[in-house]
Amino acid sequence: MLSSAHMLRGSVLFLGCIALLSSASARVLPVVKRTNTTCCGYKLVNRDNTRFRYEHVIDFSSLKSIDEVTKAGWEISDGWQICNANGKTGQVGWASETTVKLVRGEGLTLTVPGRQSPTANHFLGAEIVFPYLALGGYWEIEAKLTNVPGTVFGMYTFHGDPWDKPLGWKDEQAIKVGSSTLMKGNQHVSAGMHMANVHPDTGATFRADSPFPADPSISFHKYSISWLPQSTCPALDQPSASTKYRHDGNLLNLPTGGYSTHPSRFILTHYTNGDPTFSAGPPAQDAVITIKKVRAYFNKPNKVGNGACPTKGNFDCTVQLACGVTVS
């Protein structure tokens, strides 16, 4: 159990990530398919046979051009705010497509450029968005983080509340890492990984921290979010509603509530807002995070509704019929 003092030190990283996303309706997405058409879906055999309809796996390190990333449906954000602003100065991270590059044999790099003016209103950063709106899923990334001080890396699910006609959803489930506090904390932020759930209705934040067992900037490691929305259909034999976070397959300390219930997007960000009590920065030199691979199993919102029993033609995929996969 984390002490209240420990929770307070880490709490600054848990502010809601107000990402200003472009309208997904303008994008033409590839048709999402099940890899094996004889399967009705996929069961995660080492995660209590949790089942999801769709699979999306992309190995960035095997691609030859950035065009292959966008053709796979990923959105490279450009021209809007990344996450929360500096509370004192109003400075913000700012998404730019110029900060996302494909390095053949390595992966997709998300860069916060070095030597940006500390007095700038916007600090360039990087953001990429998963192709599909989801209602429940498992997302696993293989990534090498940065130890260049002054940035924050985030992987999270974020509510799909439409900007043109907002419904008031507040859902967010996140792992966030400050590059200035990878292995050693400071007076403002605890060391390691910071997990947060934002309650979908009240906006209350539930938090937990976990230290890194080794420096994550030296080599690639796997990070995952496993989100299972509430279901009132025990006949489906799904595990109970929860969100769990893992590092290299090891369960991290978990927030005790605030699980998302609304359709959400999966987003990867790397940014700074110059706040010495948050991200610090901007960095003195280029801070680079490399995403090697993303593996996802998920449901689309029209397949399993919150609190609604799936019916035949919706999600009648039993444990016996689903194809088994093993995740980290």
N, C-alpha and C positions, 0 to 999 in steps of 0.2 A: 504494500500500500504506500503510495507516495504521500509525503508529508505536505501540509498546506504551504509551508515555506518553499519547498521544492517546486510545488505547482506554481506558485507565484512567480518564481524566477523564470520559469519556462513559458509563462502564460503569454508573453508578448508575441510569440510566434503563432498564437492560435487565433488571432483576429480573423474574422471572415474574409475570404479571398474574393473581393468584388471584381471579378473578371468581366470586362466589357466585350462580350463575344459578338461576332458578326452573325447575321441571320443564317442559320444552317439550311433554311429552305431554298436559298439561292444556289446551293451546291448540288451537283449531280453526282450521287454516290454510286459506287459499284454495287451490284445486287449482292446482298449478303447471302452466303450459301452454307449449307452444312457440307463439310469435306467429304463425308461418307454418306451417300444418299440413302443407304439402308438404315441409318441411324435416325431416330426421332430427335436426338439431342445428345448432349455429352454429360457424363457423370464424373465428378472429380473423386476418384476412388480413394484417395488419401485425405479427403475433406468430407467425410461422412456421406459420400455419394450425392453431394449437392449437385443438382442438375440445372443446366442452362441449354437454351435452344441453339445458340450460334457460337461459332469459333472464328477468331481473327488472329492470325499469327503473321508477324512481319519481322524479318531479319534484316535490319538496316545495314548490317555489315556486308551483306551479300549483294546489295543493290549497286547499280552503276551510275545512277544520276538522281538528282533531287526530284526530277519529274516522276520517277517511279513511286516516290513517297506520296505525292499529291494524287497520282492515278489510283493509288490504293485507298484514297478517300480521306487521308489525313489533311487537316487544315493547318497551314503555317500562318500564325496570327501576324497581322501587320497593321500598325497605325492606331492602336488603342491601349488603354491602361492595363497593366498586369497587376492584379491583386491590390492590396490596400496602400494608401498614400502615407507618406511621412506625416504623422499627426501634428508636428510642430511647424513644418515648412510647406506642406502640401506637395512636396516632390513625389514623383511616382516613377515606377518602372514602366517602360514603354515598349510594346512588342514591335519588332522589326524583322521582316523576312530576311534581311541581310545577315542576321545573327544565327541563322540556322543553315548548316552546311552538311553535306554528305561526304564523309571520308571513306573511300573504298577500303574494305578490309577491316575497318574500325567501327563505323556506325554513324549515327546522326549526332552532330555536335550542336549544343545549345550554349551560346557564348554571351557573357556580359562583357562588353569591350572595356579594356583598361584605359586609364588616362582621360576619363570623362570629367568635365568640369564639376567640382563639388557644388557649384551654385546653379547648375542647370535645373530647369523645371522638370525635364524628362530625362531619365537614364535608360539608354537602350538595353533591352533584354530579349529573351527568347521565350516563345510559347508555341506548343503544338497541341492539337485537339483531335481526339479519337473520332473516327468517322461517324459513329452511330450513337444516337440517344439510347440510353439503356435504363432498364428498371431491374436492377440486380445484375451482379456479374463478378467475375474474378479477373483482375488485371495484374499481370506480373511483368516487371521490366528488369532487364539486365543492364546495369549502368555503372560507369566509373565517375565518381563525384570529383569536385575540385577542392583543394585546400588553400586557394587564393582567397585571402580574407575580403569580406565585403559583399557577399551575395547570399541569396536564399534559393534553395531548390525545393520545388513542391510537386508532388504527384497526388491527385485528388479527384474525387467525384464531386461535381458541382451542379446544383439544381438547374433544370432546363426550363425554368420559369421564363416565358417569352417576354422580351423587352418591350415589344409594341403593346401588348396587353398583359401586364404583369398580374400574376395570381397570388403573389405574396409568399411563395415558397422560399425557404431559407436553407435547404439541405446542403451540407458539405461534409465530406469525410476525407481526411488528409494525412499524409506523412510529409513533414517539412523538416529541412535540414539547413542550418546556417553554416556557411563555410568558415566563419570565424570561430565557431564553437564545435568543430567536428569531435575533437577528443578531449577538450578542456573548456568548461563553461566560464562565464564571466559574471559580473554583478547583475547583469540583466537577463541573460539567457543560459539555461542549463546545457550541458554538453549532450551531443548525440542526436537522436531522432525524436521528433515531436509529433505525436498523434493527436488528432482533434476531430470530434464529431460536433456539428452544429445542428441543433434540433430543428427539424423541418418546419415547425409551426411557431415556436417561441423564440428561436434564435439563440437559446442558451447554449453555451459551449462546454463540452465534456472533454477532458484532457488527460494525457498520460505521456510520460517520457521514457525512453530507453537509451542506454549508452551504446556506442559502437564497440564490438569486441576487438576490432582492428581498424586501422586507418582506411576509410573507404575510397580515398583518392589514389591509392596505390594500384589497385586492380579492380576488376569488374565484380559486382555483387548483385544478387537478386532481391528485389523489393516487391511486395505484393499487397493488394487490397482485396479482401474477399467480402462482398456485400450481398446479403440475402434479405430482401425485404420481407415484411410481415406477410404470412399466408394463413388463412383461416381454413385451409383444406388439409386436415391431417391424413386423408386418404392418399395424398401424394407422397407421404413419408419423407418430406423435406425436413432438414434441421430447423430449429426455431430461428426467429429473426435475430440477426447479429451482423456486426462488421468486425472483421479481424485483420490485423496487420502483421506481416512477417518480414524478416530479413534473413536471406539465405535459408528459408524454410523454418526458421525459428520464430515462434510466437513472441510478439513484442507486448509490452505492457499496454493494456487496452483501456480506452475510455469506457465508462460504465453505462452510457446511454446515448441518446441523440441519434439513433440510427436513421438513415435516410429512408423516405417512403415515396418520394416523387421521382419521375423521370429525370435523369441526370447525365451530364457529359463527363468523360474522363479526360483530364488535362494534365500536361506536363509543363512546368514553368521553371525559368531560371532568371532571376532579376535582382535588382537592388532599389531601395528607395532612400538610401543615404541616412537612415535613422540610426544613430549610434546605439540605441536601445533595442534595435530590431535587426536589420540586415547589416548594419554598419556600411562602410563603403562611401562612394563608389570604389571599386577595386583599382589598385595602382597598375595592374597588368591584366591582360585578358584572362578571364576566368572561364574555363571550358568544362562542360559536362558532356560525356559521350553516352548516348543511348544505343546499345548494341542490338537489343531485341525487345519486342513487346509480344506478349502472349495473352489472349483474352478469350473468355467464355462468358456469354452474356445473354440476357433476354431483352427484346425490344418492348417498349411500353404497351403495345397492343397485344402482347402475348400473356403477360401475367399482371393483372391490376392489383394494386394495394387493397387487401381485404376482400378481394373478389375471388371466388372459386373458379379456377380454369375449367373449361369444358372441352369435350372432344372437338378437335380442330383448333383448339387454343393451346393448351399445354398438357396433353394427356400422356406425356412421356414417362413411363415407369422406369424404375431402377433396372428392371430386366431388359427393357428395350433400348436404353441409352447406351452409347458407346463409351467405354471406360478410358479415361486419360489420367495420367499422374502428373501432378504439379509440384513445384518446389515449396 
